[in-house]
Amino acid sequence: MSLESDVRELWQRYDDGDLDAESATVDELDQLDAFLDALEAGEVRAAEKTGPDVTSWEANEWVKRGILLNFGLRETLTV
């Protein structure tokens, strides 16, 4: 499977209420780690230029959802 299909599948389960921080497995968190690595490396982008001018950008919905999944499926700590 591709990163995009992994994120889409995880998001659907999360959105349906079948996946949360307590039930996320190591494999699922590893998928999110691979997604974050690709995002940080510039292999996937949260938005893409859609027109000839600098102001025409469109968000990649699946990337946005992947970012949100990292907050929803991981324990967050206050520092």
Backbone as numpy.savetxt, mean C-alpha at the origin, in Angstrom:
# Nx Ny Nz CAx CAy CAz Cx Cy Cz
2.24 -13.36 -7.96 1.40 -12.18 -7.96 2.28 -10.93 -7.96
1.74 -9.86 -8.42 2.46 -8.59 -8.45 2.19 -7.82 -7.16
3.00 -6.82 -6.92 2.78 -5.97 -5.75 1.39 -5.35 -5.79
0.98 -4.90 -6.97 -0.32 -4.28 -7.08 -1.44 -5.25 -6.72
-1.38 -6.46 -7.23 -2.43 -7.43 -6.91 -2.38 -7.83 -5.44
-1.18 -7.92 -4.86 -1.06 -8.21 -3.43 -1.74 -7.13 -2.60
-1.44 -5.88 -2.92 -2.02 -4.76 -2.17 -3.52 -4.72 -2.36
-3.98 -4.92 -3.58 -5.43 -4.90 -3.83 -6.15 -6.00 -3.04
-5.55 -7.19 -2.99 -6.15 -8.31 -2.26 -6.16 -8.03 -0.76
-5.05 -7.53 -0.23 -5.00 -7.20 1.19 -6.00 -6.10 1.53
-6.10 -5.10 0.67 -7.03 -4.00 0.91 -8.47 -4.50 0.95
-8.81 -5.38 0.01 -10.18 -5.90 -0.03 -10.52 -6.63 1.26
-9.59 -7.46 1.72 -9.81 -8.19 2.98 -9.90 -7.23 4.17
-9.05 -6.20 4.17 -9.07 -5.19 5.23 -10.39 -4.41 5.20
-10.79 -4.01 4.01 -12.02 -3.24 3.84 -13.26 -4.07 4.22
-13.21 -5.37 3.95 -14.32 -6.26 4.30 -14.36 -6.60 5.79
-13.30 -6.22 6.52 -13.24 -6.52 7.94 -12.65 -7.88 8.25
-12.07 -8.54 7.23 -11.49 -9.87 7.42 -10.01 -9.83 7.78
-9.43 -8.64 7.84 -8.01 -8.50 8.13 -7.80 -7.25 8.98
-7.03 -7.42 10.06 -6.70 -6.28 10.91 -5.31 -6.50 11.50
-4.86 -5.57 12.34 -3.51 -5.65 12.89 -3.30 -6.92 13.71
-4.33 -7.38 14.38 -4.19 -8.58 15.22 -4.14 -9.87 14.39
-4.79 -9.87 13.24 -4.85 -11.10 12.45 -3.83 -11.14 11.31
-3.12 -10.05 11.06 -2.15 -10.02 9.96 -1.01 -11.00 10.24
-0.69 -11.80 9.23 0.37 -12.80 9.36 1.72 -12.20 8.97
2.76 -12.94 9.26 4.11 -12.53 8.87 4.19 -12.40 7.35
3.58 -13.33 6.62 3.60 -13.27 5.15 2.92 -12.01 4.63
1.80 -11.64 5.22 1.09 -10.44 4.79 1.91 -9.19 5.10
2.53 -9.15 6.26 3.38 -8.01 6.60 4.62 -7.97 5.72
5.12 -9.15 5.32 6.25 -9.19 4.37 5.85 -8.61 3.02
4.60 -8.87 2.60 4.11 -8.28 1.35 4.11 -6.75 1.46
3.68 -6.24 2.61 3.69 -4.80 2.81 5.11 -4.25 2.86
6.03 -5.00 3.45 7.43 -4.58 3.46 7.98 -4.49 2.04
7.66 -5.47 1.20 8.11 -5.45 -0.20 7.52 -4.24 -0.92
6.26 -3.94 -0.63 5.61 -2.77 -1.20 6.34 -1.49 -0.78
6.62 -1.36 0.52 7.31 -0.16 1.01 8.71 -0.04 0.42
9.41 -1.17 0.28 10.74 -1.15 -0.33 10.66 -0.63 -1.77
9.66 -1.11 -2.52 9.49 -0.66 -3.91 9.12 0.81 -3.97
8.31 1.25 -3.02 7.91 2.66 -2.97 9.13 3.54 -2.68
9.92 3.15 -1.70 11.11 3.92 -1.35 12.15 3.91 -2.46
12.21 2.82 -3.23 13.17 2.72 -4.33 12.69 3.44 -5.59
11.45 3.93 -5.56 10.91 4.61 -6.73 10.37 3.67 -7.79
10.24 2.38 -7.46 9.72 1.40 -8.42 8.21 1.54 -8.58
7.54 2.00 -7.55 6.12 2.35 -7.63 5.99 3.78 -7.16
4.99 4.46 -7.66 4.83 5.88 -7.33 3.41 6.13 -6.87
3.26 7.00 -5.88 1.95 7.34 -5.35 1.13 8.14 -6.34
1.79 8.83 -7.25 1.10 9.62 -8.28 1.94 9.63 -9.54
1.26 9.81 -10.67 1.95 9.86 -11.95 1.50 11.08 -12.74
2.43 11.65 -13.45 2.13 12.79 -14.31 1.25 12.32 -15.46
0.15 13.04 -15.69 -0.81 12.60 -16.71 -0.90 13.53 -17.90
-0.28 14.66 -17.82 -0.36 15.62 -18.92 0.99 16.24 -19.20
1.04 17.09 -20.20 2.31 17.70 -20.59 2.81 18.76 -19.61
1.91 19.31 -18.78 2.37 20.34 -17.84 2.65 19.72 -16.47
3.32 20.46 -15.66 3.77 19.98 -14.35 2.62 19.81 -13.35
1.48 20.42 -13.61 0.39 20.40 -12.64 -0.61 19.26 -12.85
-0.43 18.44 -13.87 -1.37 17.36 -14.15 -0.86 16.03 -13.59
-1.33 15.69 -12.41 -0.93 14.46 -11.73 -2.16 13.67 -11.32
-2.03 12.35 -11.32 -3.13 11.49 -10.91 -2.60 10.50 -9.88
-3.34 10.37 -8.77 -2.93 9.44 -7.71 -3.14 8.01 -8.16
-2.22 7.13 -7.77 -2.39 5.69 -7.96 -3.12 5.15 -6.74
-4.38 4.83 -6.92 -5.23 4.42 -5.81 -4.67 3.22 -5.06
-4.14 2.24 -5.77 -3.65 1.05 -5.10 -2.42 1.37 -4.25
-1.61 2.34 -4.67 -0.44 2.73 -3.89 -0.90 3.45 -2.62
-1.88 4.32 -2.77 -2.44 5.01 -1.60 -2.97 3.99 -0.59
-3.66 3.00 -1.09 -4.20 1.96 -0.20 -3.09 1.16 0.47
-2.01 0.90 -0.26 -0.88 0.20 0.34 -0.27 0.99 1.49
-0.18 2.29 1.32 0.34 3.15 2.39 -0.60 3.11 3.59
-1.90 3.23 3.33 -2.88 3.19 4.42 -2.90 1.83 5.13
-2.69 0.75 4.38 -2.64 -0.58 5.00 -1.52 -0.67 6.02
-0.41 -0.02 5.76 0.70 -0.07 6.70 0.33 0.55 8.04
-0.54 1.54 8.03 -1.01 2.11 9.29 -2.07 1.22 9.93
-2.91 0.61 9.12 -4.00 -0.21 9.65 -3.58 -1.58 10.12
-2.51 -2.13 9.56 -2.12 -3.50 9.88 -0.89 -3.60 10.76
-0.36 -2.48 11.16 0.82 -2.50 12.05 0.51 -1.74 13.33
1.14 -2.17 14.37 0.98 -1.48 15.64 1.68 -0.14 15.55
0.98 0.92 15.94 1.61 2.23 15.95 1.90 2.63 17.38
3.05 3.21 17.56 3.50 3.62 18.88 3.70 5.12 18.92
3.36 5.72 20.01 3.66 7.14 20.17 5.05 7.28 20.76
5.78 8.24 20.25 7.14 8.47 20.76 7.26 9.83 21.36
